[in-house]
Amino acid sequence: MVEATWGSNPRFSDGTSYRFVRSEGKTFPSHRCLMPATEFHMTVKDRRYRVRLDDGNFFYLAGVWEPPMAGYPLAFRIITVAANAEVSRYQDRHGAIILRRQVMQWLSKTDLLETPPARIFVVDEIPNGPRQPALVL
């Protein structure tokens, strides 16, 4: 594992650091990476939700990395796909899920960027209260 900044180098865009990249029409032939996760979070209006795999396993979010350039550190962006049935009730997209058994396929350039099937996720509302600081990878 390596430490990297989440978001693209703003010097090479319109001054904004993009944290996500859409999968449609792209193949990502190089600079692929994985972010281990046990869940991801969504915020809809004033409510927060936690999304986990229904079997309780951890998974990976598919990503692409950018080398350090012009004083900006090593960085990554998460690749997104259209949301599956459980998540689409809350938002249109989510990170591309790579299951543990698919790690080597993703890293060896197999195209795995598709919407997961229905009933793979459990979505729970997170009660209001103090937030845990985000983990920086």
Helices and strands as residue ranges (DSSP letters): E 5-6, G 10-12, E 20-22, E 32-37, E 40-44, E 47-53, E 59-66, E 75-82, G 87-89, E 93-95, E 97-98, G 100-102, H 103-107, E 121-126
